[in-house]
């Protein structure tokens, strides 16, 4: 029987993860890979609870409900890297394994190393000798070049490109359509704004935007 999966967060990002799970199941030749038990969320809006219900998956209660999750796997469906990191640390306390989700329309190099809880959305491209930390999210059509190293909880938003040999430290956010040029480092907790072009190293904790990014 397929393992059960609980998605943490029933906002838009979490519901997108449900779409990835269903795509993975539909593409599997031997039957469903995952059985989705439901969502947990500490404070879902009434609208999001209705949206989850419309998708045919229950809201199970707050994150503390994971105490009763038995042997289920979990995946954290929160878009903001730092918030995802905070929640992931809470989830870790329940001792449940974190699922890796790779959309069937994503590509992952054969020698890539992928941490627990990492998610590749449709169209994400990861090439050769890439290391992804725990709970990294590569959104739709994001591209990651050769020899990159990503820390935990990094988010690369749709249509962004990280060139070869880059290092993204934990909790980095690369905005939609942004570009990080080859061999650069983006420090922990930094944010690269949408459509920016990073041409030099980015210090930890700062926000850069524009072309070139400043």
Secondary structure in CASP SS format (residue, H / E / C, confidence):
PFRMAT SS
TARGET T0000
AUTHOR 0000-0000-0000
METHOD secondary structure of the structure
MODEL  1
X C 1.00
X C 1.00
X E 1.00
X E 1.00
X E 1.00
X E 1.00
X E 1.00
X E 1.00
X C 1.00
X C 1.00
X C 1.00
X H 1.00
X H 1.00
X H 1.00
X H 1.00
X H 1.00
X H 1.00
X H 1.00
X H 1.00
X H 1.00
X H 1.00
X H 1.00
X H 1.00
X H 1.00
X H 1.00
X H 1.00
X H 1.00
X C 1.00
X C 1.00
X C 1.00
X C 1.00
X C 1.00
X C 1.00
X E 1.00
X E 1.00
X E 1.00
X E 1.00
X E 1.00
X E 1.00
X E 1.00
X C 1.00
X C 1.00
X C 1.00
X C 1.00
X C 1.00
X H 1.00
X H 1.00
X H 1.00
X H 1.00
X H 1.00
X H 1.00
X H 1.00
X H 1.00
X H 1.00
X C 1.00
X C 1.00
X C 1.00
X C 1.00
X E 1.00
X E 1.00
X E 1.00
X C 1.00
X H 1.00
X H 1.00
X H 1.00
X H 1.00
X H 1.00
X H 1.00
X C 1.00
X C 1.00
X C 1.00
X C 1.00
X E 1.00
X E 1.00
X E 1.00
X E 1.00
X C 1.00
X C 1.00
X C 1.00
X C 1.00
X H 1.00
X H 1.00
X H 1.00
X H 1.00
X H 1.00
X H 1.00
X H 1.00
X H 1.00
X H 1.00
X H 1.00
X H 1.00
X H 1.00
X C 1.00
X C 1.00
X C 1.00
X C 1.00
X C 1.00
X E 1.00
X C 1.00
X C 1.00
X E 1.00
X E 1.00
X C 1.00
X C 1.00
X C 1.00
X C 1.00
X E 1.00
X E 1.00
X C 1.00
X C 1.00
X C 1.00
X C 1.00
X E 1.00
X E 1.00
X C 1.00
X C 1.00
X C 1.00
X C 1.00
X E 1.00
X E 1.00
X C 1.00
X C 1.00
X C 1.00
X C 1.00
X E 1.00
X E 1.00
X C 1.00
X C 1.00
X C 1.00
X C 1.00
X E 1.00
X E 1.00
X C 1.00
X C 1.00
X C 1.00
X C 1.00
X E 1.00
X E 1.00
X C 1.00
X C 1.00
X C 1.00
X C 1.00
X E 1.00
X E 1.00
X C 1.00
X C 1.00
X C 1.00
X C 1.00
X E 1.00
X E 1.00
X C 1.00
X C 1.00
X C 1.00
X C 1.00
X E 1.00
X E 1.00
X C 1.00
X C 1.00
X C 1.00
X C 1.00
X E 1.00
X E 1.00
X C 1.00
X C 1.00
X C 1.00
X C 1.00
X E 1.00
X E 1.00
X C 1.00
X C 1.00
X C 1.00
X C 1.00
X E 1.00
X E 1.00
X C 1.00
X C 1.00
X C 1.00
X C 1.00
X E 1.00
X E 1.00
X C 1.00
X C 1.00
X C 1.00
X C 1.00
X E 1.00
X E 1.00
X C 1.00
X C 1.00
X C 1.00
X C 1.00
X E 1.00
X E 1.00
X C 1.00
X C 1.00
X C 1.00
X C 1.00
X E 1.00
X E 1.00
X C 1.00
X C 1.00
X C 1.00
X E 1.00
X C 1.00
X C 1.00
X C 1.00
X C 1.00
X E 1.00
X E 1.00
X C 1.00
X C 1.00
X E 1.00
X C 1.00
X C 1.00
X C 1.00
END
